[in-house]
Amino acid sequence: MKKQPLRLVKDSFQSKEKLVEAVQKLATADLWIDRVNSEKGLARVANGKLVRLHAILSDAKQRFGSRDKLIAAILELEKRTKDAGYKARLEQYPLPRLLDAHQTADRRAKAKTKSEAPKKKAVKKAPAAEAKKAPAKKAPVKKAPAKKAKKKG
């Protein structure tokens, strides 16, 4: 059974304030684009979103370290390292969307390498083995009885 967001907050961080502090520590300029309302701040964001944001930020920091490295990894997987326009567009994306783009590009690259793997050729049977088999005989086809013409009367 899936836990409720408040239960996740209580179990992992003891309070929402500690969760907000943890998210703010992870949300550095090199990892996160700040699009939060400055008047309300993160304290007004829902518990479920905060938990998800903390998980995404910690995952990105652990695997890539910064947004620039994540964007470089996406460009490498897509084989578009010299495409400045694509890079500029990726720099506008928020972190969750970048992680989704990386996951998609990774899956696509794995599928491409899997399909390019050399396929085993089917072993052909010797012609002598085929000649030994007797050709299958066809059953005689039965014809439908002819219809009689009706008399007009």
Backbone as numpy.savetxt, mean C-alpha at the origin, in Angstrom:
# Nx Ny Nz CAx CAy CAz Cx Cy Cz
-10.74 -7.03 20.96 -11.57 -5.86 20.96 -10.69 -4.63 20.96
-11.03 -3.65 20.14 -10.25 -2.44 20.00 -10.50 -1.52 21.20
-9.42 -0.96 21.73 -9.55 -0.06 22.87 -10.02 1.31 22.42
-10.73 1.97 23.29 -11.17 3.33 23.03 -9.97 4.28 23.13
-10.00 5.42 22.41 -8.86 6.35 22.44 -8.50 6.84 23.84
-9.50 7.12 24.67 -9.20 7.58 26.02 -8.47 6.51 26.81
-8.84 5.25 26.62 -8.19 4.14 27.31 -6.74 4.02 26.83
-6.49 4.21 25.52 -5.14 4.17 24.99 -4.28 5.28 25.59
-4.87 6.46 25.72 -4.15 7.59 26.31 -3.80 7.28 27.75
-4.77 6.80 28.51 -4.55 6.50 29.94 -3.50 5.39 30.12
-3.57 4.35 29.27 -2.64 3.23 29.40 -1.21 3.62 29.01
-1.06 4.39 27.95 0.27 4.70 27.43 0.89 5.96 28.03
0.08 6.98 28.29 0.63 8.27 28.68 0.11 8.81 30.02
-0.82 8.16 30.65 -1.46 8.52 31.91 -2.40 9.73 31.80
-2.11 10.69 30.91 -3.03 11.83 30.74 -2.86 12.42 29.35
-3.83 13.21 28.95 -3.79 13.83 27.63 -2.67 14.87 27.57
-2.41 15.54 28.68 -1.36 16.55 28.69 0.00 15.93 28.39
0.25 14.75 28.95 1.52 14.06 28.68 1.61 13.59 27.24
0.49 13.19 26.67 0.45 12.80 25.27 0.74 14.00 24.38
0.15 15.15 24.69 0.38 16.37 23.91 1.86 16.75 23.99
2.46 16.64 25.17 3.89 16.94 25.32 4.74 15.99 24.49
4.39 14.72 24.49 5.14 13.72 23.71 5.04 14.01 22.21
3.85 14.39 21.76 3.67 14.72 20.34 4.46 15.97 20.00
4.45 16.97 20.88 5.18 18.20 20.60 6.69 17.97 20.56
7.20 17.03 21.37 8.62 16.70 21.33 9.00 16.06 20.00
8.12 15.21 19.49 8.39 14.54 18.22 8.16 15.44 17.01
7.28 16.42 17.16 6.88 17.28 16.04 7.87 18.41 15.86
9.09 18.06 15.49 10.11 19.07 15.23 9.97 19.58 13.81
10.65 20.67 13.50 10.55 21.30 12.18 11.07 20.39 11.07
12.05 19.56 11.36 12.60 18.70 10.32 11.74 17.48 10.03
10.71 17.24 10.84 9.87 16.06 10.65 8.41 16.41 10.34
7.96 17.56 10.79 6.53 17.84 10.75 6.26 19.25 10.24
5.25 19.40 9.39 4.78 20.71 8.95 3.70 21.13 9.92
3.89 22.27 10.56 2.94 22.72 11.58 1.74 23.37 10.92
0.61 22.70 10.96 -0.63 23.22 10.40 -1.71 23.30 11.47
-1.31 23.33 12.71 -2.26 23.36 13.83 -2.66 24.81 14.08
-3.92 25.00 14.43 -4.41 26.32 14.77 -3.64 26.83 15.98
-3.00 27.99 15.83 -2.15 28.50 16.90 -2.94 28.90 18.15
-4.19 29.28 17.98 -5.00 29.68 19.14 -5.45 28.46 19.95
-5.80 27.39 19.27 -6.32 26.21 19.96 -5.20 25.26 20.37
-4.25 25.01 19.50 -3.14 24.13 19.80 -3.51 22.66 19.78
-2.58 21.82 20.15 -2.79 20.37 20.13 -3.68 19.89 21.27
-3.82 20.69 22.30 -4.64 20.27 23.45 -6.10 20.10 23.07
-6.54 20.74 22.00 -7.94 20.65 21.58 -8.18 19.55 20.56
-7.13 18.85 20.14 -7.25 17.79 19.14 -7.77 16.54 19.84
-8.55 15.74 19.13 -9.15 14.53 19.68 -8.08 13.51 20.09
-8.41 12.71 21.09 -7.48 11.71 21.61 -7.04 10.71 20.54
-7.99 10.24 19.74 -7.67 9.27 18.70 -6.68 9.83 17.69
-6.87 11.09 17.30 -5.96 11.72 16.35 -4.58 11.92 16.97
-4.55 12.27 18.24 -3.27 12.47 18.91 -2.49 11.15 19.02
-3.19 10.08 19.34 -2.54 8.77 19.45 -1.99 8.35 18.09
-2.79 8.55 17.06 -2.34 8.20 15.70 -1.16 9.06 15.28
-1.22 10.35 15.57 -0.15 11.27 15.23 1.15 10.90 15.95
1.04 10.52 17.20 2.22 10.09 17.95 2.83 8.84 17.34
1.99 7.90 16.95 2.49 6.67 16.33 3.17 6.96 15.00
2.59 7.83 14.20 3.16 8.17 12.90 4.48 8.91 13.06
4.52 9.87 13.97 5.74 10.64 14.18 6.87 9.77 14.70
6.56 8.89 15.65 7.62 8.03 16.20 8.10 7.03 15.15
7.21 6.51 14.32 7.59 5.58 13.25 8.49 6.27 12.23
8.10 7.47 11.81 8.89 8.21 10.82 10.26 8.59 11.38
10.30 8.99 12.63 11.58 9.36 13.23 12.49 8.15 13.36
11.93 7.01 13.69 12.73 5.79 13.85 13.25 5.29 12.50
12.38 5.24 11.48 12.77 4.66 10.20 13.57 5.62 9.31
13.23 6.92 9.33 13.84 7.85 8.38 14.62 8.97 9.04
14.18 9.44 10.19 14.88 10.51 10.88 14.37 11.90 10.54
14.07 12.15 9.27 13.57 13.46 8.88 12.70 13.34 7.63
11.99 14.42 7.34 11.14 14.46 6.15 11.97 14.36 4.89
13.14 15.03 4.90 13.99 15.03 3.70 14.45 13.62 3.34
14.80 12.83 4.34 15.22 11.45 4.07 14.05 10.60 3.60
12.86 10.85 4.14 11.66 10.14 3.70 11.34 10.48 2.25
11.41 11.76 1.90 11.15 12.19 0.52 12.20 11.59 -0.42
13.45 11.57 0.01 14.51 10.97 -0.81 14.26 9.47 -1.02
13.76 8.79 0.01 13.46 7.37 -0.12 12.32 7.14 -1.11
11.30 8.00 -1.06 10.18 7.88 -2.01 10.68 8.11 -3.43
11.49 9.15 -3.63 12.02 9.45 -4.96 12.88 8.30 -5.48
13.63 7.68 -4.60 14.47 6.55 -5.00 13.62 5.34 -5.40
12.58 5.06 -4.63 11.71 3.92 -4.96 10.96 4.15 -6.27
10.56 5.39 -6.50 9.83 5.73 -7.73 10.76 5.91 -8.92
12.09 5.93 -8.65 13.11 6.16 -9.67 12.90 7.52 -10.35
12.67 8.53 -9.50 12.45 9.89 -9.99 13.32 10.87 -9.18
14.57 10.50 -8.93 15.44 11.31 -8.09 15.76 12.67 -8.69
15.72 12.80 -10.01 16.06 14.06 -10.67 14.84 14.93 -10.95
13.65 14.47 -10.58 12.41 15.19 -10.87 12.17 16.24 -9.78
12.56 17.49 -10.06 12.45 18.57 -9.07 11.00 18.94 -8.80
10.15 18.89 -9.80 8.74 19.22 -9.62 8.03 18.24 -8.70
8.32 16.95 -8.88 7.73 15.92 -8.03 8.23 16.06 -6.60
9.51 16.38 -6.46 10.08 16.57 -5.12 9.43 17.76 -4.43
9.22 18.84 -5.17 8.57 20.03 -4.60 7.15 19.71 -4.16
6.46 18.90 -4.95 5.09 18.53 -4.58 5.09 17.65 -3.34
6.03 16.72 -3.25 6.11 15.86 -2.06 6.43 16.67 -0.80
7.19 17.73 -0.94 7.53 18.55 0.22 6.32 19.27 0.80
5.28 19.41 0.02 4.05 20.05 0.49 3.16 19.09 1.27
3.36 17.79 1.10 2.50 16.79 1.73 2.74 16.72 3.23
1.69 16.44 4.00 1.88 16.19 5.44 2.53 14.81 5.64
3.06 14.61 6.82 3.81 13.38 7.11 3.02 12.10 6.90
1.75 12.01 7.35 1.02 10.75 7.11 0.88 10.42 5.63
0.67 11.43 4.81 0.54 11.19 3.38 1.87 10.75 2.77
2.97 11.30 3.28 4.29 10.87 2.80 4.56 9.41 3.16
4.18 9.02 4.37 4.37 7.63 4.76 3.52 6.70 3.91
2.30 7.11 3.58 1.45 6.31 2.70 2.07 6.21 1.30
2.62 7.32 0.81 3.25 7.32 -0.51 4.47 6.39 -0.51
5.22 6.39 0.58 6.38 5.50 0.67 5.95 4.04 0.68
4.91 3.74 1.43 4.42 2.37 1.51 3.93 1.89 0.14
3.22 2.75 -0.57 2.71 2.41 -1.90 3.86 2.20 -2.88
4.84 3.10 -2.84 5.99 2.98 -3.75 6.79 1.72 -3.44
6.91 1.39 -2.17 7.64 0.18 -1.76 6.93 -1.07 -2.27
5.62 -1.11 -2.11 4.84 -2.26 -2.61 4.97 -2.39 -4.12
4.88 -1.26 -4.81 4.96 -1.26 -6.27 6.33 -1.75 -6.73
7.38 -1.32 -6.04 8.74 -1.74 -6.41 8.93 -3.23 -6.18
8.39 -3.74 -5.07 8.51 -5.17 -4.79 7.75 -6.00 -5.82
6.57 -5.54 -6.21 5.78 -6.26 -7.21 6.48 -6.25 -8.56
7.14 -5.15 -8.88 7.83 -5.05 -10.16 9.03 -5.99 -10.20
9.78 -6.05 -9.10 10.93 -6.95 -9.08 10.49 -8.41 -9.07
9.35 -8.67 -8.46 8.82 -10.03 -8.42 8.40 -10.47 -9.82
7.78 -9.57 -10.60 7.33 -9.93 -11.94 8.50 -10.02 -12.92
9.59 -9.32 -12.64 10.74 -9.36 -13.52 11.65 -10.55 -13.25
11.39 -11.29 -12.19 12.22 -12.45 -11.86 12.15 -13.46 -12.99
13.26 -14.13 -13.28 13.24 -15.09 -14.40 12.28 -16.24 -14.11
11.44 -16.50 -15.09 10.46 -17.57 -14.94 11.06 -18.88 -15.43
10.71 -19.95 -14.77 11.20 -21.26 -15.16 10.49 -21.71 -16.43
11.28 -22.26 -17.34 10.69 -22.74 -18.58 10.10 -24.13 -18.35
8.98 -24.38 -19.00 8.34 -25.69 -18.87 9.18 -26.71 -19.62
9.35 -27.86 -19.03 10.14 -28.93 -19.64 9.26 -29.61 -20.69
9.79 -29.64 -21.92 9.02 -30.26 -23.00 9.20 -31.78 -22.94
8.12 -32.48 -23.25 8.18 -33.93 -23.28 8.86 -34.37 -24.57
9.47 -35.51 -24.52 10.14 -36.05 -25.71 9.10 -36.40 -26.76
9.41 -36.21 -28.04 8.43 -36.52 -29.09 8.03 -37.98 -29.11
8.88 -38.88 -28.68 8.56 -40.31 -28.67 7.43 -40.58 -27.68
7.41 -39.88 -26.59 6.37 -40.10 -25.58 5.01 -39.66 -26.12
5.00 -38.60 -26.91 3.74 -38.14 -27.49 3.25 -39.09 -28.58
4.16 -39.70 -29.31 3.78 -40.59 -30.41 3.16 -41.88 -29.88
3.53 -42.30 -28.70 3.01 -43.54 -28.14 1.53 -43.42 -27.81
1.08 -42.22 -27.49 -0.33 -42.05 -27.13 -1.19 -42.21 -28.38
-2.24 -42.95 -28.23 -3.16 -43.13 -29.36 -4.09 -41.93 -29.40
-4.40 -41.45 -30.60 -5.30 -40.30 -30.68 -6.69 -40.70 -30.18
-7.32 -39.79 -29.52 -8.65 -40.05 -28.96 -9.65 -40.14 -30.10
-10.54 -41.15 -30.02 -11.55 -41.32 -31.06 -12.78 -40.51 -30.67
-13.36 -39.94 -31.70 -14.56 -39.14 -31.46 -15.79 -40.02 -31.51
-16.74 -39.71 -30.66 -18.00 -40.46 -30.67 -18.81 -40.00 -31.87
-19.57 -40.93 -32.50 -20.38 -40.54 -33.66 -21.46 -39.54 -33.24
-21.69 -38.59 -34.11 -22.68 -37.55 -33.82 -24.04 -38.02 -34.30
-25.03 -37.92 -33.44 -26.39 -38.33 -33.81 -27.10 -37.11 -34.37
-27.81 -37.35 -35.48 -28.54 -36.26 -36.10 -29.96 -36.25 -35.56
-30.51 -35.08 -35.45 -31.89 -34.92 -34.99 -32.84 -35.39 -36.10
-33.97 -36.00 -35.76 -34.90 -36.46 -36.82 -35.44 -35.26 -37.61
-35.67 -35.51 -38.86 -36.16 -34.46 -39.76 -37.60 -34.10 -39.38
-37.93 -32.83 -39.49 -39.28 -32.38 -39.15 -40.19 -32.57 -40.37
-41.40 -32.98 -40.10 -42.37 -33.20 -41.17 -43.09 -31.88 -41.43
-43.35 -31.65 -42.71 -44.05 -30.43 -43.10 -45.52 -30.60 -42.79
-46.14 -29.56 -42.27 -47.58 -29.61 -41.94 -48.40 -29.33 -43.19
-49.52 -30.06 -43.29 -50.40 -29.86 -44.43 -51.37 -28.72 -44.15
-51.63 -27.95 -45.21 -52.60 -26.87 -45.04 -53.96 -27.41 -45.43
-54.90 -27.12 -44.77 -56.11 -27.80 -45.07 -57.34 -27.17 -45.03
